[in-house]
Amino acid sequence: MFPILLQFGPLKIFSYGFFVALGFFLTLRLVVSQVGEIGIDKKIIYDLGLYILISAILGSRLFHILFNLGEYLAQPLSIFYFWEGGLFFHGGLIAALIVAIIFLKKKKLNLGQVADILAPGLVLGYVFGRIGCFFAGCCYGKETNLPWAVTFHHQQSLAPTNISLHPTQLYSAGANFILFLYLWWRKNKPHYAGELFWQYLIGYSGTRFILEFFRADERGIIFGLPFTQVLSLLIFFLAIFIEWKRRLSLPKQVNG
């Protein structure tokens, strides 16, 4: 589509980087607007947001590099071209979770409560990230003749050009926007601390597993399936198991 959103002489604003930044800003604003409900200082959330951003970018980039090691060994400087795409979401999620848990434990905050506030914002940020993928051409779909197929023509697109493809980036953005709406509605209903976060993982990993069947970009193969699909399935069942255990052990501990 349009990998470069705007250009002023030598200065380029890449679409992917712009939408990722926009998604992060909106996520942070959304989360900060809610922390007063549980009595958390906004400064703590701003600090947490910065740590999550840095760890998510580094973690997702590291995973992407590991699964495309040959390409980056041939062009080492491209490791630092974050704005052109190439972020492995699961790697960022794992890194961000580890950093967030350490940070929140150090601040002696309730992990479940904070996770529930973060969940809808994380999904919304992801939606904008996938829109950025669409503009950049990364995470592209398989060839198709469906009427809503998309064709990339820009020479700098990360997707194959002049071929009709599934708009998998938009599939993902649409599915996760529905998940965002559900979580935003659910947050005002009774729930135990951490429930929304586990439901976020169930919804995200479940839809991700299905959408992987339509993707064509290289993501590494394990057990005959893309690694991201296998990882999504593992997270899906793990989150369901934890959600089930929590419901059994804490049936009366809910937030109104």
URGICOR-V288325 format. One record per run of one state. SS is the DSSP state (~ for helix, > for strand, _ for the rest). FROM is the first residue (numbers start at 1). TO is the last residue. If there is no record, write none. Layout:
SS/FROM/TO + SS/FROM/TO
//
This chain:
_/1/3 + >/4/8 + _/9/10 + >/11/14 + ~/15/32 + _/33/34 + ~/35/38 + _/39/41 + ~/42/67 + _/68/68 + ~/69/74 + _/75/75 + ~/76/80 + _/81/81 + ~/82/84 + _/85/88 + ~/89/106 + _/107/110 + ~/111/136 + _/137/140 + >/141/141 + _/142/142 + >/143/143 + _/144/149 + >/150/152 + _/153/160 + >/161/161 + _/162/163 + >/164/165 + _/166/167 + ~/168/186 + _/187/190 + >/191/191 + _/192/194 + ~/195/214 + >/215/215 + _/216/220 + >/221/222 + _/223/224 + >/225/226 + ~/227/249 + _/250/254 + >/255/255 + _/256/256
//
